[in-house]
Amino acid sequence: MRHFGQLGAEVRRRLFHLEPQSFDRRSDAPVLAAALGATLYCPATRPALAADVRRQAARGAVSMVLCLEDAIADSQVRAAEANLLTQLARLAAGPEDDLPLLFVRVRTAEQIGDLTRRLGAAARLLSGYVLPKFTEATGPGYLERLAEAEAALGQRLFGMPVLESPELAHLERRRSELLGVAEVLAKHRERVLAVRLGVTDLCAAYGLRRSPELTAYELPLVASAIGDVVNVLGRTDGTGFTLTGPVWEYFPLPGGGPELDGLRRELELDLANGLLGKTCVHPSQLPVVHARTVVSHEEYRDASDILRREAGGVSASDYRNKMNEAGPHRRWAERVLRRAAAFGVARAGVGFAELLSAVRGG
């Protein structure tokens, strides 16, 4: 699979200076973490879940989460599990090369081993599990059960912890909680693909809900939590992890709706704060996320110039509009090139609007 693979070859040549690289669920963890993109969440109760997965993959989804947690009612858990087993068996009976990276969001650590066992041969389709309400206290249980399931299956399984608990929202507990979570994650680094931010639950701790006109970064309480997570878990010194952007819960009404300007603005701020990828709840969000994540020609030229300068120093950018300082900007440049490998580099003069129009089929 690869991003924008649903576009025709001629369209890709017109849009991209460098096209996105191919990958599959057996690729190295850093490649997969950078390529997650818009991760589409689907309730595991959907009666046509297998068909939904194939349809969204054909439209450009490369990562999906089949949810047994907040997306379904408490009374639906057993029925949702049964449906999940049936739908994954249907997917396993067909071609697999065109499937996205598939994750299951569980409610408890015990579900990981139980579902892996009950899935049987269909478990091979899974790239891993999403671990909700992840804290210093609950984290070890999740990751230990994940390691056991991986050993029993004989196949790599990743975990994606979600930071969304009151321990993170409350200022007096946040520092110790984040440092504790960092220790837990460090012990299982090889199976942590990315760390996700659950901003809806952080808002819920204070009875807040942002409007479609506001990004998460315009709520000081949420912005401070994101900043602290990046500070502890997003470092580029080898101790950090890929962090994904918070869910955007608004989408156009059927038959049309306002442009997703708020989502685009939040994506700009996600990238500026070192977050890559986005939790999505509606297919209409995917083109916006992927179009904005493409590396611009200017970013690529700057990053390439910086990484060529082994001895340091300062130079004017090729676009003659900024200073490129090889030392301080090096890790930024490395991030840009990782994103470029996954999402491609736009041709000079090709921007968000043209990319979005192409992905939407306009």
DODRENRO-513991 format. One line per 4 residues: their letters; for each residue x negated, y negated, z negated of C-alpha. Coordinates in pm, whole numbers. Example, Ala and Ser with C-alpha at 12.3 -4.5 7.8 and 13.67 -1.06 7.14 Angstrom:
BEGIN
as> -1230,450,-780  -1367,106,-714
***
This chain:
BEGIN
mrhf> 0,0,0  -99,-362,29  59,-699,-21  241,-837,283
gqlg> 218,-497,450  584,-536,548  487,-815,788  390,-743,1146
aevr> 22,-742,1241  53,-1055,1453  226,-1246,1173  -49,-1148,929
rrlf> -319,-1259,1174  -146,-1595,1209  -117,-1648,833  -437,-1504,689
hlep> -802,-1597,713  -868,-1272,521  -588,-1019,492  -507,-842,162
qsfd> -694,-517,104  -519,-181,74  -495,11,-255  -301,299,-407
rrsd> -220,425,-755  -556,606,-770  -754,282,-718  -980,146,-989
apvl> -808,-24,-1281  -941,-378,-1206  -806,-350,-850  -462,-242,-970
aaal> -451,-506,-1246  -521,-783,-996  -268,-644,-747  37,-602,-976
gatl> 192,-921,-842  564,-961,-901  653,-665,-1122  1023,-598,-1068
ycpa> 1218,-465,-1366  1516,-236,-1299  1750,-82,-1559  1706,296,-1564
trpa> 2084,328,-1558  2116,229,-1190  2293,516,-1012  2095,466,-690
laad> 1763,398,-859  1557,615,-621  1702,436,-318  1648,99,-490
vrrq> 1279,179,-542  1225,270,-177  1422,-32,-55  1225,-278,-268
aarg> 894,-119,-171  985,-169,196  1051,-536,115  711,-589,-45
avsm> 734,-474,-409  411,-307,-516  489,-261,-887  817,-177,-1058
vlcl> 926,-103,-1414  1214,136,-1479  1348,7,-1807  1485,207,-2101
edai> 1458,-81,-2346  1611,-431,-2343  1767,-391,-1997  2015,-134,-2128
adsq> 2253,-112,-2424  2165,102,-2725  2451,336,-2644  2313,401,-2293
vraa> 1972,541,-2386  2047,912,-2344  2235,858,-2018  1957,630,-1892
eanl> 1692,894,-1968  1892,1159,-1784  1936,931,-1484  1567,843,-1483
ltql> 1471,1211,-1469  1714,1273,-1183  1606,969,-982  1232,1033,-1018
arla> 1288,1394,-910  1460,1260,-597  1164,1031,-527  923,1321,-579
agpe> 1112,1526,-320  1034,1269,-49  726,1089,83  509,928,-182
ddlp> 260,712,5  506,425,44  612,412,-323  509,118,-546
llfv> 323,155,-873  589,288,-1110  602,232,-1485  863,329,-1744
rvrt> 941,88,-2024  1011,297,-2333  1173,209,-2664  958,425,-2891
aeqi> 613,581,-2880  769,928,-2904  949,878,-2573  617,873,-2387
gdlt> 530,1237,-2447  891,1352,-2431  962,1189,-2096  629,1298,-1945
rrlg> 707,1658,-2039  1069,1649,-1918  973,1488,-1587  764,1790,-1495
aaar> 609,1759,-1150  779,1420,-1094  555,1268,-1363  282,1247,-1100
llsg> 465,944,-956  406,741,-1271  122,495,-1307  204,455,-1675
yvlp> 430,310,-1941  525,-38,-2059  492,-67,-2437  741,-318,-2585
kfte> 722,-509,-2914  350,-427,-2925  185,-528,-3253  -120,-439,-3459
atgp> 104,-198,-3653  292,-32,-3365  16,-41,-3106  -194,257,-3223
gyle> 107,489,-3209  192,384,-2855  -162,423,-2726  -226,752,-2904
rlae> 92,903,-2757  -15,768,-2418  -354,938,-2449  -184,1267,-2544
aeaa> 55,1244,-2248  -234,1170,-2015  -424,1476,-2138  -118,1701,-2107
lgqr> -40,1575,-1758  -400,1587,-1637  -353,1251,-1467  -446,893,-1553
lfgm> -167,699,-1725  -195,328,-1799  -26,131,-2072  99,-226,-2038
pvle> 162,-367,-2387  417,-647,-2418  343,-918,-2676  682,-1048,-2785
spel> 727,-991,-3158  791,-1241,-3441  438,-1174,-3565  318,-1359,-3257
ahle> 582,-1632,-3268  522,-1729,-3632  222,-1954,-3670  110,-1827,-4010
rrrs> 78,-1470,-3879  -32,-1527,-3522  -407,-1549,-3573  -444,-1229,-3774
ellg> -195,-1049,-3549  -378,-1139,-3230  -715,-1040,-3373  -564,-711,-3490
vaev> -409,-644,-3150  -743,-718,-2985  -908,-450,-3201  -637,-196,-3116
lakh> -663,-266,-2743  -1043,-252,-2746  -1030,107,-2874  -820,209,-2574
rerv> -960,-29,-2314  -977,233,-2038  -600,286,-2041  -479,-76,-2084
lavr> -402,-201,-1734  -264,-543,-1826  -111,-725,-2121  233,-874,-2059
lgvt> 389,-1174,-2235  749,-1144,-2356  848,-1508,-2371  1223,-1441,-2393
dlca> 1176,-1268,-2729  940,-1540,-2850  1211,-1796,-2771  1470,-1577,-2944
aygl> 1278,-1601,-3271  1381,-1969,-3277  1713,-1953,-3095  1567,-2115,-2782
rrsp> 1631,-2061,-2413  1460,-2264,-2144  1668,-2408,-1861  1578,-2352,-1492
elta> 1434,-2705,-1490  1177,-2619,-1757  876,-2391,-1740  755,-2192,-2039
yelp> 469,-2438,-2069  709,-2725,-2139  828,-2562,-2462  551,-2646,-2710
lvas> 623,-2344,-2928  589,-2104,-2635  300,-2289,-2476  99,-2271,-2799
aigd> 159,-1896,-2823  49,-1843,-2461  -261,-2053,-2523  -356,-1847,-2827
vvnv> -302,-1518,-2641  -530,-1638,-2361  -783,-1756,-2617  -811,-1412,-2781
lgrt> -720,-1164,-2506  -800,-1349,-2182  -1172,-1406,-2224  -1403,-1344,-1929
dgtg> -1694,-1216,-2138  -1600,-850,-2097  -1370,-837,-2399  -1058,-972,-2225
ftlt> -772,-819,-2027  -558,-915,-1731  -267,-1118,-1870  57,-1147,-1675
gpvw> 295,-1441,-1665  625,-1456,-1854  956,-1350,-1706  1153,-1601,-1499
eyfp> 1517,-1527,-1573  1688,-1743,-1309  1767,-1646,-950  1992,-1770,-667
lpgg> 2357,-1672,-654  2463,-1423,-383  2494,-1597,-49  2256,-1877,-138
gpel> 2140,-2098,-416  1885,-2360,-512  1522,-2320,-422  1327,-2154,-701
dglr> 1128,-2469,-772  1103,-2393,-1142  954,-2053,-1073  701,-2202,-835
rele> 596,-2465,-1090  562,-2200,-1359  348,-1988,-1127  116,-2286,-1076
ldla> 76,-2312,-1452  33,-1936,-1495  -262,-1940,-1256  -406,-2256,-1412
ngll> -400,-2084,-1752  -563,-1762,-1629  -249,-1547,-1598  -202,-1327,-1293
gktc> 118,-1145,-1200  475,-1209,-1311  762,-1020,-1469  1061,-1045,-1232
vhps> 1425,-952,-1276  1558,-1009,-923  1425,-924,-575  1462,-1288,-463
qlpv> 1176,-1379,-696  921,-1149,-533  852,-1356,-217  799,-1669,-426
vhar> 550,-1499,-658  355,-1333,-380  345,-1637,-153  211,-1854,-435
tvvs> -49,-1597,-539  -221,-1597,-200  -557,-1772,-228  -573,-2095,-32
heey> -846,-2147,225  -983,-2432,13  -1000,-2218,-304  -1177,-1943,-113
rdas> -1437,-2176,38  -1505,-2328,-303  -1533,-1989,-475  -1760,-1848,-205
dilr> -1986,-2152,-221  -2014,-2128,-600  -2102,-1758,-597  -2372,-1811,-335
reag> -2561,-2046,-567  -2748,-1802,-791  -2977,-2072,-928  -2696,-2302,-1042
gvsa> -2665,-2664,-949  -2391,-2891,-819  -2264,-2952,-468  -1974,-3121,-295
sdyr> -1708,-2882,-175  -1671,-2808,196  -1343,-2998,176  -1540,-3301,46
nkmn> -1288,-3367,-231  -1443,-3219,-544  -1760,-3112,-723  -1849,-2743,-736
eagp> -2072,-2666,-1033  -2219,-2317,-997  -2265,-2244,-1367  -1935,-2347,-1530
hrrw> -1722,-2254,-1227  -1871,-1908,-1167  -1617,-1704,-1362  -1333,-1902,-1206
aerv> -1478,-1817,-866  -1501,-1448,-952  -1133,-1451,-1049  -1042,-1621,-722
lrra> -1218,-1355,-516  -1048,-1073,-709  -714,-1237,-630  -820,-1285,-269
aafg> -889,-913,-233  -539,-830,-355  -334,-1110,-194  -549,-1235,90
vara> -676,-1579,187  -452,-1813,387  -580,-1972,705  -671,-2339,686
gvgf> -352,-2541,705  -126,-2250,603  48,-2325,275  311,-2189,39
aell> 611,-2291,253  489,-2109,563  394,-1798,367  729,-1793,188
savr> 920,-1836,513  735,-1543,669  796,-1313,373  1163,-1407,367
gg> 1186,-1336,737  1245,-1698,831
***
